[in-house]
């Protein structure tokens, strides 16, 4: 991944991360989800990355939506 991407959110709950990613996309922030959970036990985290230039806006969206 290029240097201009930063991790904005992580959780062990895949569905919660997918909701956060969709909210960011709905607010015109390009977000990518990386599932780092091991198969078949689903141990680990799921992470969301965004462009560094969108970091402040993404934080505001996450806080305002209480995600």
ABEGO torsion letter per residue (X at the ends): XBAABBBABBBABAAAAAAAAAAAAAAGBBBBBBBABBOAAGBEBBBBBBBAAAAAAAAAAAAAAGX
